[in-house]
């Protein structure tokens, strides 16, 4: 594995942590308002879906571009991004358990 792949996955995981934390925190606070579902909740939900879809498309394009048709590199990159996603999810779960 090239060093740039690992750095890319680390940056991906960190950005995923920041984006997910902000969106989930906004969803939680908007659901605690007296009127539910409110416009803030729906807007945050739509933004969350759009950002998740965009990140998925960008990661898929990055993997295809970096692999250049090499199935072994493509599989390794998919595995790295899966590890990054799982570690970010576990970290976010830990953050919400502390609060």
Backbone as numpy.savetxt, mean C-alpha at the origin, in Angstrom:
# Nx Ny Nz CAx CAy CAz Cx Cy Cz
19.55 -10.63 -6.73 18.72 -9.45 -6.73 19.60 -8.21 -6.73
19.20 -7.28 -7.52 19.92 -6.02 -7.55 19.53 -5.18 -6.34
20.47 -4.34 -5.92 20.25 -3.49 -4.76 19.11 -2.50 -5.00
18.95 -2.05 -6.25 17.89 -1.09 -6.55 16.50 -1.69 -6.35
16.36 -3.00 -6.58 15.06 -3.65 -6.35 14.69 -3.60 -4.87
15.66 -3.88 -4.03 15.40 -3.90 -2.59 15.08 -2.50 -2.09
15.81 -1.51 -2.57 15.54 -0.12 -2.18 14.14 0.29 -2.64
13.76 -0.11 -3.84 12.43 0.21 -4.35 11.34 -0.40 -3.48
11.53 -1.64 -3.06 10.53 -2.30 -2.21 10.46 -1.63 -0.84
11.60 -1.20 -0.31 11.60 -0.51 0.98 10.85 0.83 0.87
11.11 1.57 -0.19 10.40 2.83 -0.40 8.91 2.57 -0.59
8.57 1.51 -1.32 7.18 1.13 -1.52 6.51 0.82 -0.18
7.18 0.04 0.66 6.60 -0.33 1.95 6.42 0.89 2.85
7.40 1.77 2.88 7.28 2.98 3.70 6.15 3.89 3.22
6.05 4.06 1.91 4.96 4.90 1.39 3.60 4.24 1.63
3.56 2.93 1.54 2.32 2.21 1.81 1.90 2.38 3.27
2.88 2.36 4.17 2.59 2.57 5.59 2.01 3.96 5.82
2.66 4.97 5.25 2.20 6.34 5.46 0.81 6.58 4.87
0.60 6.14 3.66 -0.69 6.35 3.00 -1.79 5.57 3.71
-1.53 4.32 4.03 -2.55 3.48 4.68 -2.90 4.01 6.06
-1.90 4.43 6.81 -2.17 4.95 8.15 -3.05 6.20 8.08
-2.71 7.11 7.19 -3.50 8.34 7.07 -4.93 8.05 6.64
-5.10 7.17 5.68 -6.44 6.87 5.19 -7.26 6.12 6.23
-6.67 5.12 6.87 -7.41 4.35 7.87 -7.76 5.21 9.08
-6.86 6.09 9.48 -7.15 6.98 10.59 -8.31 7.92 10.23
-8.32 8.41 9.01 -9.41 9.27 8.55 -10.74 8.50 8.51
-10.69 7.25 8.07 -11.91 6.43 8.06 -12.44 6.21 9.47
-11.54 5.94 10.40 -11.96 5.69 11.78 -12.61 6.94 12.38
-11.96 8.09 12.21 -12.51 9.32 12.78 -13.81 9.74 12.11
-13.92 9.52 10.82 -15.17 9.91 10.16 -16.32 8.98 10.53
-16.00 7.75 10.92 -17.08 6.84 11.32 -17.56 7.10 12.74
-16.83 7.91 13.50 -17.24 8.22 14.87 -18.13 9.45 14.97
-18.41 10.08 13.86 -19.30 11.26 13.87 -20.74 10.81 14.05
-21.61 11.71 14.53 -23.00 11.34 14.81 -23.76 10.83 13.58
-23.47 11.40 12.43 -24.16 10.97 11.21 -23.24 10.02 10.45
-23.73 8.82 10.21 -22.92 7.84 9.48 -23.80 7.13 8.48
-23.41 6.91 7.26 -22.17 7.34 6.60 -22.27 8.79 6.17
-21.24 9.52 6.41 -21.19 10.93 6.06 -20.33 11.14 4.82
-20.29 12.38 4.36 -19.56 12.67 3.12 -18.06 12.47 3.28
-17.52 12.78 4.45 -16.08 12.59 4.67 -15.71 11.10 4.58
-16.54 10.24 5.13 -16.30 8.81 5.07 -16.33 8.30 3.63
-17.32 8.72 2.88 -17.45 8.27 1.49 -16.31 8.79 0.64
-15.94 10.07 0.83 -14.81 10.63 0.08 -13.51 9.89 0.40
-13.27 9.61 1.68 -12.06 8.89 2.07 -12.05 7.48 1.49
-13.19 6.84 1.49 -13.28 5.50 0.93 -12.99 5.49 -0.56
-13.53 6.47 -1.27 -13.27 6.58 -2.72 -11.79 6.87 -2.98
-11.20 7.77 -2.18 -9.78 8.08 -2.34 -8.92 6.85 -2.05
-9.29 6.08 -1.03 -8.55 4.87 -0.69 -8.58 3.87 -1.84
-9.73 3.68 -2.44 -9.85 2.74 -3.55 -9.03 3.23 -4.75
-9.10 4.52 -5.05 -8.36 5.08 -6.19 -6.85 4.97 -5.98
-6.37 5.29 -4.79 -4.94 5.21 -4.51 -4.46 3.78 -4.56
-5.23 2.85 -3.98 -4.84 1.44 -4.01 -4.76 0.91 -5.43
-5.74 1.27 -6.24 -5.75 0.84 -7.64 -4.56 1.41 -8.39
-4.26 2.69 -8.17 -3.13 3.33 -8.84 -1.80 2.72 -8.43
-1.61 2.48 -7.15 -0.37 1.86 -6.68 -0.22 0.46 -7.27
-1.31 -0.30 -7.33 -1.25 -1.63 -7.91 -0.85 -1.62 -9.38
-1.43 -0.70 -10.12 -1.08 -0.57 -11.55 0.38 -0.17 -11.72
0.85 0.78 -10.91 2.24 1.23 -11.02 3.23 0.12 -10.65
2.91 -0.65 -9.62 3.79 -1.77 -9.24 3.82 -2.82 -10.33
2.67 -3.11 -10.90 2.61 -4.09 -11.99 3.45 -3.65 -13.19
3.34 -2.36 -13.55 4.13 -1.83 -14.66 5.63 -1.86 -14.34
5.99 -1.53 -13.10 7.39 -1.55 -12.70 7.97 -2.96 -12.79
7.21 -3.94 -12.34 7.68 -5.32 -12.39 7.86 -5.77 -13.83
6.88 -5.48 -14.69 6.99 -5.87 -16.11 8.18 -5.19 -16.78
8.38 -3.90 -16.48 9.46 -3.14 -17.09 10.83 -3.64 -16.61
10.94 -3.93 -15.33 12.22 -4.36 -14.77 12.58 -5.78 -15.17
11.60 -6.63 -15.34 11.87 -8.04 -15.64 12.25 -8.25 -17.10
11.76 -7.43 -18.00 12.04 -7.57 -19.44 11.75 -8.98 -19.97
10.66 -9.57 -19.51 10.26 -10.89 -19.99 10.92 -12.05 -19.27
11.83 -11.78 -18.35 12.49 -12.85 -17.58 11.56 -13.26 -16.44
11.04 -14.49 -16.54 10.05 -14.97 -15.57 10.64 -15.10 -14.17
11.91 -15.46 -14.07 12.53 -15.64 -12.75 12.63 -14.29 -12.02
13.07 -13.26 -12.72 13.16 -11.93 -12.10 11.77 -11.41 -11.76
10.81 -11.66 -12.65 9.44 -11.23 -12.40 8.87 -11.89 -11.15
9.11 -13.18 -11.00 8.63 -13.90 -9.82 9.32 -13.39 -8.56
10.61 -13.14 -8.64 11.34 -12.63 -7.47 10.85 -11.24 -7.08
10.58 -10.39 -8.06 10.07 -9.05 -7.76 8.66 -9.11 -7.15
7.82 -9.99 -7.68 6.48 -10.13 -7.11 6.57 -10.61 -5.66
7.51 -11.51 -5.39 7.70 -12.00 -4.03 8.20 -10.89 -3.12
9.13 -10.08 -3.60 9.64 -8.95 -2.81 8.53 -7.95 -2.49
7.72 -7.62 -3.48 6.63 -6.68 -3.24 5.58 -7.29 -2.32
5.38 -8.58 -2.38 4.46 -9.25 -1.45 4.99 -9.15 -0.03
6.29 -9.39 0.15 6.90 -9.24 1.48 6.77 -7.80 1.98
6.98 -6.84 1.08 6.83 -5.44 1.46 5.41 -5.10 1.88
4.44 -5.63 1.16 3.04 -5.37 1.49 2.65 -6.00 2.82
3.09 -7.24 3.04 2.76 -7.92 4.30 3.44 -7.23 5.48
4.71 -6.87 5.32 5.40 -6.20 6.43 4.77 -4.84 6.72
4.36 -4.10 5.69 3.69 -2.82 5.91 2.35 -3.02 6.62
1.62 -4.06 6.24 0.32 -4.34 6.87 0.49 -4.70 8.34
1.49 -5.51 8.64 1.74 -5.90 10.03 2.17 -4.68 10.84
2.99 -3.82 10.25 3.42 -2.60 10.94 2.24 -1.68 11.23
1.34 -1.53 10.26 0.15 -0.68 10.45 -0.73 -1.27 11.54
-0.89 -2.59 11.54 -1.67 -3.25 12.58 -1.06 -2.98 13.95
0.27 -3.03 14.03 0.96 -2.73 15.28 0.75 -1.29 15.71
0.76 -0.36 14.74 0.54 1.05 15.08 -0.86 1.26 15.66
-1.85 0.63 15.08 -3.22 0.80 15.57 -3.44 0.05 16.89
-2.65 -0.96 17.15 -2.77 -1.66 18.44 -2.17 -0.82 19.58
-1.19 0.01 19.25 -0.56 0.85 20.26 -1.42 2.04 20.64
-2.25 2.50 19.72 -3.03 3.71 19.96 -4.26 3.41 20.76
